């Protein structure tokens, strides 16, 4: 059994690795896999959460456990063999979570965003906002990044411009929403961030900041305009995706909400061009962590 640190995870992964692994994970789940919904318990200021998955096709069984104390997360993944049940590794999950969330968004954007994208808009300046920039740049060509946020957005823009050699400017949340071809919201907002009527007619919007049923980053005005709504897993989204759960009754038809695995296996989708707004709502699901943990374990073992 190995104990794998955040430093080892970060050193062994690339954005491309993470996106490829997420593609495999959702393919394996659609073929022969299962997930466990997130379970949360709390006592005083401490919260403990867990979610897991079994993916026999890549010999992976495991669960991610994490604590939340005063808004700070500490993640760990326990990985077993699907063949004989043996314990393969215990892995610190902070760096891995950063990679996997952005990788799944990039996977969704690659399948659903129009090809002719020019402006990447990001609302938020935290860890996930930063992680999404290289992930998005790996699946689409952008000429500009626009960011809005409450925590040093100018420093964020300077960092992005320097690191990725792309123009990155700061705007208001409204201006980012209005200009973006691909719009990422990565905040801890409890209520909608912007007027959904501002969003471009063919934008891809990824709301990835919340996994709680009582908070949301996008509002009913955007949901009404969306031609497609895609989630990672309907069963978990129906109890955790506050952006959709808090919509006015009848606005979200869960029978038409697609799962990402369905989108990726639908050969008839082709190359999207003029398809209306696509809303991708992410909350994080077990197959992502288990699949990426197996990839990291196998790479380090080799």
RAZI-V687137 format. One record per residue. RES is the residue in three letters. D_FIRST is the distance of its C-alpha to the first C-alpha in Angstrom with 1 decimal. Layout:
# RAZI-V687137
<<RES;D_FIRST> <RES;D_FIRST>>
This chain:
# RAZI-V687137
<<UNK;0.0> <UNK;3.8> <UNK;6.9> <UNK;9.7> <UNK;13.2> <UNK;16.5> <UNK;17.8> <UNK;15.3> <UNK;16.0> <UNK;19.7> <UNK;19.7> <UNK;18.1> <UNK;20.3> <UNK;24.1> <UNK;26.3> <UNK;27.0> <UNK;23.3> <UNK;23.0> <UNK;26.3> <UNK;25.5> <UNK;22.2> <UNK;24.2> <UNK;26.8> <UNK;24.5> <UNK;23.0> <UNK;26.5> <UNK;27.6> <UNK;24.8> <UNK;25.5> <UNK;29.2> <UNK;28.6> <UNK;26.1> <UNK;23.9> <UNK;24.2> <UNK;23.5> <UNK;23.6> <UNK;26.1> <UNK;25.3> <UNK;25.7> <UNK;27.0> <UNK;28.0> <UNK;29.6> <UNK;31.0> <UNK;33.4> <UNK;32.1> <UNK;28.4> <UNK;27.2> <UNK;23.9> <UNK;23.2> <UNK;20.8> <UNK;21.0> <UNK;19.0> <UNK;19.4> <UNK;18.8> <UNK;19.5> <UNK;19.5> <UNK;21.1> <UNK;18.2> <UNK;15.5> <UNK;14.4> <UNK;14.4> <UNK;13.7> <UNK;15.6> <UNK;16.7> <UNK;17.7> <UNK;20.1> <UNK;22.8> <UNK;26.3> <UNK;28.4> <UNK;31.8> <UNK;30.9> <UNK;27.7> <UNK;24.4> <UNK;20.9> <UNK;18.2> <UNK;14.6> <UNK;12.9> <UNK;10.4> <UNK;9.5> <UNK;9.6> <UNK;11.1> <UNK;14.8> <UNK;15.5> <UNK;13.8> <UNK;12.3> <UNK;8.7> <UNK;6.1> <UNK;5.1> <UNK;5.1> <UNK;7.5> <UNK;10.4> <UNK;13.7> <UNK;16.3> <UNK;19.6> <UNK;20.0> <UNK;18.7> <UNK;21.2> <UNK;23.9> <UNK;23.3> <UNK;23.0> <UNK;26.1> <UNK;28.3> <UNK;27.1> <UNK;28.0> <UNK;31.4> <UNK;32.0> <UNK;31.2> <UNK;33.8> <UNK;36.2> <UNK;36.1> <UNK;37.1> <UNK;39.6> <UNK;41.1> <UNK;44.3> <UNK;44.1> <UNK;46.9> <UNK;45.0> <UNK;46.4> <UNK;45.3> <UNK;41.8> <UNK;42.2> <UNK;39.6> <UNK;40.2> <UNK;37.9> <UNK;36.7> <UNK;33.2> <UNK;29.7> <UNK;29.9> <UNK;33.5> <UNK;32.4> <UNK;29.4> <UNK;31.9> <UNK;34.3> <UNK;32.4> <UNK;31.1> <UNK;34.7> <UNK;36.1> <UNK;33.9> <UNK;35.5> <UNK;39.0> <UNK;41.5> <UNK;42.9> <UNK;45.8> <UNK;45.2> <UNK;42.8> <UNK;44.3> <UNK;42.5> <UNK;43.5> <UNK;41.9> <UNK;42.6> <UNK;40.3> <UNK;41.7> <UNK;42.2> <UNK;44.2> <UNK;41.3> <UNK;39.0> <UNK;41.7> <UNK;42.1> <UNK;38.4> <UNK;38.3> <UNK;41.5> <UNK;40.3> <UNK;36.8> <UNK;37.7> <UNK;41.4> <UNK;42.7> <UNK;45.4> <UNK;44.0> <UNK;46.4> <UNK;46.4> <UNK;48.3> <UNK;48.9> <UNK;46.7> <UNK;49.7> <UNK;50.3> <UNK;46.7> <UNK;46.8> <UNK;50.1> <UNK;49.3> <UNK;45.7> <UNK;45.2> <UNK;41.5> <UNK;41.0> <UNK;37.7> <UNK;37.8> <UNK;34.9> <UNK;36.3> <UNK;36.1> <UNK;39.6> <UNK;40.7> <UNK;43.8> <UNK;44.7> <UNK;44.7> <UNK;47.7> <UNK;50.5> <UNK;49.2> <UNK;52.5> <UNK;51.8> <UNK;49.0> <UNK;50.1> <UNK;51.0> <UNK;48.2> <UNK;45.5> <UNK;41.8> <UNK;40.6> <UNK;37.0> <UNK;36.7> <UNK;33.1> <UNK;33.5> <UNK;33.5> <UNK;31.4> <UNK;33.7> <UNK;36.6> <UNK;39.1> <UNK;38.8> <UNK;39.9> <UNK;40.5> <UNK;42.9> <UNK;46.0> <UNK;48.1> <UNK;50.3> <UNK;47.5> <UNK;46.3> <UNK;49.9> <UNK;50.0> <UNK;46.7> <UNK;47.2> <UNK;43.6> <UNK;40.8> <UNK;37.3> <UNK;34.1> <UNK;30.5> <UNK;30.8> <UNK;34.0> <UNK;32.7> <UNK;30.8> <UNK;33.5> <UNK;36.2> <UNK;34.8> <UNK;33.4> <UNK;35.4> <UNK;38.1> <UNK;39.9> <UNK;40.8> <UNK;40.8> <UNK;43.4> <UNK;45.7> <UNK;49.1> <UNK;49.2> <UNK;49.6> <UNK;48.6> <UNK;45.2> <UNK;45.3> <UNK;41.8> <UNK;42.9> <UNK;43.4> <UNK;40.3> <UNK;38.0> <UNK;34.3> <UNK;32.7> <UNK;31.4> <UNK;35.1> <UNK;36.4> <UNK;34.0> <UNK;35.0> <UNK;38.7> <UNK;40.2> <UNK;43.6> <UNK;42.7> <UNK;43.7> <UNK;44.2> <UNK;45.0> <UNK;48.1> <UNK;50.3> <UNK;48.4> <UNK;48.8> <UNK;46.3> <UNK;42.7> <UNK;40.8> <UNK;37.0> <UNK;35.5> <UNK;31.8> <UNK;29.8> <UNK;26.2> <UNK;24.5> <UNK;21.1> <UNK;21.0> <UNK;21.2> <UNK;18.1> <UNK;16.0> <UNK;17.5> <UNK;17.1> <UNK;13.5> <UNK;13.0> <UNK;15.5> <UNK;13.8> <UNK;10.4> <UNK;12.5> <UNK;14.8> <UNK;12.4> <UNK;10.9> <UNK;14.6>>
